[in-house]
Amino acid sequence: MIRFLQQAPPVEMADALRANGKIGVVVAIVAIILAGLFAYLSWLDVRLRKAENSAK
């Protein structure tokens, strides 16, 4: 079972991005998207807390 998992075929797209030096761009875009999502959720949490406090 472990040998089967270790012998997975290589991912051609990832190898091509690494070879062209564009993997950093992909990582940066994913990081920006995740940071934006985190910021939005934090902002939404603050707004909901304010709404809950004003409703009391």
C-alpha positions as CSV (number, residue, x, y, z in Angstrom):
1,M,0.0,0.0,0.0
2,I,2.7,2.5,0.9
3,R,4.7,1.6,-2.3
4,F,1.6,2.4,-4.3
5,L,1.3,5.8,-2.8
6,Q,5.0,6.6,-3.3
7,Q,4.8,5.7,-7.0
8,A,2.2,8.3,-8.0
9,P,2.7,9.7,-11.5
10,P,4.3,13.2,-11.6
11,V,2.0,16.1,-12.0
12,E,2.9,17.6,-15.4
13,M,1.4,21.0,-14.9
14,A,3.2,21.6,-11.6
15,D,6.5,20.5,-13.2
16,A,5.9,22.8,-16.2
17,L,5.1,25.8,-13.9
18,R,8.2,25.1,-11.8
19,A,10.4,24.8,-14.9
20,N,9.1,28.1,-16.3
21,G,9.5,29.8,-12.9
22,K,5.8,30.6,-12.7
23,I,5.0,28.6,-9.6
24,G,5.7,31.7,-7.5
25,V,3.0,33.6,-9.4
26,V,0.5,30.8,-8.7
27,V,1.4,30.7,-5.0
28,A,1.2,34.5,-4.8
29,I,-2.3,34.6,-6.3
30,V,-3.5,31.8,-4.0
31,A,-2.0,33.7,-1.0
32,I,-3.8,36.9,-2.1
33,I,-7.1,35.2,-2.5
34,L,-6.8,33.5,0.9
35,A,-5.7,36.8,2.6
36,G,-8.7,38.6,1.0
37,L,-11.1,35.9,2.2
38,F,-9.7,36.1,5.7
39,A,-10.0,39.9,5.7
40,Y,-13.6,39.7,4.5
41,L,-14.5,37.1,7.1
42,S,-12.9,39.3,9.8
43,W,-14.7,42.4,8.6
44,L,-18.0,40.4,8.5
45,D,-17.4,39.2,12.1
46,V,-16.9,42.7,13.3
47,R,-20.1,43.9,11.6
48,L,-22.1,41.0,13.1
49,R,-20.8,41.7,16.6
50,K,-21.8,45.3,16.3
51,A,-25.3,44.3,15.1
52,E,-25.7,41.9,17.9
53,N,-24.6,44.4,20.5
54,S,-27.0,47.1,19.1
55,A,-29.9,44.6,19.1
56,K,-29.5,43.9,22.9
